[in-house]
């Protein structure tokens, strides 16, 4: 299975660098056949690459991401019921680094500090994108159990971003 993913050019499941009852560190690296500027532009078009199944509304079109600090990775709920702040942009360096602060998915309900960094670097005619997600705090002992599912969801989103950025 891993060799099939590699042949398709999709990122492999990232590396859960470490996990414990109250901490998670995930790192994933993918090479995208598109310039850092193009990848950056697509990062801001989150409804086109984030799977809506991994949202509260179930609809990717309800998601938005402002690529400047203190921008929001946010979601509108249907029928004007409300909204969700998934993360806040704390560092935006166009086509180089996007860093957000916030617990994604089930981590939002925990007493944690979480930082998601997306570092872009030119690699030949493409981009090497390194995702690092560091979570620490009171995960009520669930950090080890949450690490693999969080890793898988982030890997899926990177694969979708890669596919979008490489579309011509």
C-alpha positions as CSV (number, residue, x, y, z in Angstrom):
1,X,0.0,0.0,0.0
2,X,2.8,2.5,0.9
3,X,4.5,1.9,-2.4
4,X,1.3,2.5,-4.3
5,X,0.9,5.9,-2.5
6,X,4.5,6.7,-3.4
7,X,3.9,5.8,-7.1
8,X,0.8,8.0,-7.2
9,X,2.9,10.9,-5.9
10,X,0.7,11.3,-2.8
11,X,2.2,12.0,0.5
12,X,2.6,9.0,2.7
13,X,1.0,9.1,6.1
14,X,3.1,11.7,7.9
15,X,5.3,10.8,10.7
16,X,3.9,11.0,14.2
17,X,7.2,12.3,15.5
18,X,6.0,11.8,19.1
19,X,2.8,11.4,21.0
20,X,1.9,10.8,24.6
21,X,-1.1,11.3,26.9
22,X,-0.9,15.1,26.6
23,X,1.1,15.8,23.5
24,X,1.3,15.2,19.7
25,X,3.9,16.1,17.2
26,X,3.3,15.4,13.5
27,X,5.5,16.2,10.5
28,X,4.6,15.5,6.9
29,X,6.6,16.5,3.8
30,X,5.3,16.5,0.3
31,X,6.8,17.7,-3.0
32,X,4.3,19.5,-5.2
33,X,4.9,20.1,-8.9
34,X,4.0,23.8,-8.7
35,X,5.8,27.0,-7.7
36,X,5.6,28.1,-4.0
37,X,3.6,31.1,-5.2
38,X,1.0,28.8,-6.8
39,X,0.8,26.6,-3.8
40,X,0.4,29.6,-1.5
41,X,-2.5,30.9,-3.7
42,X,-4.2,27.5,-3.4
43,X,-3.7,27.4,0.4
44,X,-6.1,30.4,0.5
45,X,-8.7,28.6,-1.5
46,X,-9.4,26.1,1.2
47,X,-12.9,25.0,0.0
48,X,-11.3,23.6,-3.1
49,X,-8.9,21.3,-1.2
50,X,-10.2,20.6,2.3
51,X,-12.5,17.6,2.5
52,X,-15.8,18.8,3.8
53,X,-16.2,15.5,5.7
54,X,-13.7,16.9,8.1
55,X,-15.7,20.0,9.0
56,X,-18.6,20.6,11.4
57,X,-21.0,21.5,8.6
58,X,-19.9,18.7,6.3
59,X,-19.5,21.3,3.5
60,X,-16.1,22.5,2.3
61,X,-17.7,25.6,0.8
62,X,-18.4,26.8,4.3
63,X,-14.7,27.0,5.1
64,X,-12.5,30.0,4.6
65,X,-8.8,30.9,5.3
66,X,-7.5,34.4,5.3
67,X,-3.7,34.2,4.6
68,X,-2.7,37.2,6.7
69,X,-2.3,37.6,10.5
70,X,-4.6,37.6,12.4
71,X,-6.6,35.8,9.7
72,X,-9.0,33.0,10.4
73,X,-9.4,29.5,9.3
74,X,-13.1,29.6,9.9
75,X,-16.4,27.8,9.0
76,X,-19.9,29.1,8.7
77,X,-22.7,26.9,9.9
78,X,-25.7,26.5,7.7
79,X,-28.8,28.6,8.2
80,X,-26.9,31.4,9.9
81,X,-26.7,29.2,13.1
82,X,-23.2,30.4,13.8
83,X,-19.5,29.9,13.0
84,X,-16.4,28.1,14.1
85,X,-12.8,29.3,14.4
86,X,-10.6,26.3,13.6
87,X,-7.4,28.2,13.9
88,X,-6.0,31.8,13.8
89,X,-3.1,32.8,11.4
90,X,-0.2,34.0,13.6
91,X,2.5,34.1,10.9
92,X,2.1,34.7,7.2
93,X,5.1,35.1,5.0
94,X,3.8,34.8,1.4
95,X,4.9,31.6,-0.4
96,X,7.3,30.8,2.5
97,X,5.4,30.1,5.7
98,X,1.9,29.9,7.0
99,X,1.5,29.3,10.8
100,X,-1.8,28.9,12.6
101,X,-2.7,28.5,16.2
102,X,-5.6,26.3,17.1
103,X,-6.8,22.8,17.9
104,X,-8.3,21.2,14.9
105,X,-11.3,18.8,15.0
106,X,-11.5,16.9,18.3
107,X,-8.5,18.9,19.7
108,X,-10.7,22.0,19.8
109,X,-12.5,20.7,22.9
110,X,-9.3,20.1,24.8
111,X,-7.3,22.5,27.0
112,X,-4.3,22.6,24.6
113,X,-2.0,24.9,22.7
114,X,-1.7,23.7,19.1
115,X,0.5,25.2,16.3
116,X,0.2,24.2,12.6
117,X,3.1,25.3,10.4
118,X,3.2,25.0,6.6
119,X,6.7,25.8,5.3
120,X,7.1,26.2,1.6
121,X,10.5,26.0,-0.1
122,X,11.4,26.0,-3.8
123,X,12.7,22.7,-4.9
124,X,13.6,22.7,-8.6
125,X,10.5,23.8,-10.5
126,X,8.3,22.6,-7.6
127,X,7.7,23.2,-3.9
128,X,8.7,21.2,-0.9
129,X,5.9,21.7,1.6
130,X,6.6,20.7,5.2
131,X,3.6,20.5,7.6
132,X,4.3,20.4,11.3
133,X,1.6,20.2,13.9
134,X,2.5,20.5,17.5
135,X,-0.1,20.0,20.2
136,X,0.4,20.1,24.0
137,X,-1.6,20.6,27.1
138,X,-4.4,18.7,28.8
139,X,-5.6,16.1,26.2
140,X,-7.2,14.2,29.1
141,X,-4.8,11.3,28.3
142,X,-6.0,10.9,24.7
143,X,-3.0,12.3,22.9
144,X,-1.6,8.9,21.9
145,X,-5.0,7.7,20.6
146,X,-5.6,10.9,18.6
147,X,-2.2,11.1,17.0
148,X,-2.8,8.6,14.1
149,X,-6.2,9.9,13.2
150,X,-5.1,13.5,13.2
151,X,-2.1,12.5,11.1
152,X,-4.3,10.7,8.6
153,X,-6.7,13.7,8.2
154,X,-3.8,16.1,7.7
155,X,-2.2,13.7,5.2
156,X,-5.5,13.6,3.2
157,X,-5.7,17.4,3.1
158,X,-2.1,17.6,1.9
159,X,-2.8,15.1,-0.9
160,X,-5.9,17.2,-1.9
161,X,-3.8,20.4,-1.9
162,X,-1.1,18.8,-4.0
163,X,-3.7,17.6,-6.5
164,X,-5.3,21.0,-6.8
165,X,-1.9,22.9,-7.1
166,X,-0.7,20.5,-9.8
167,X,-3.9,20.7,-11.9
168,X,-3.2,22.7,-15.0
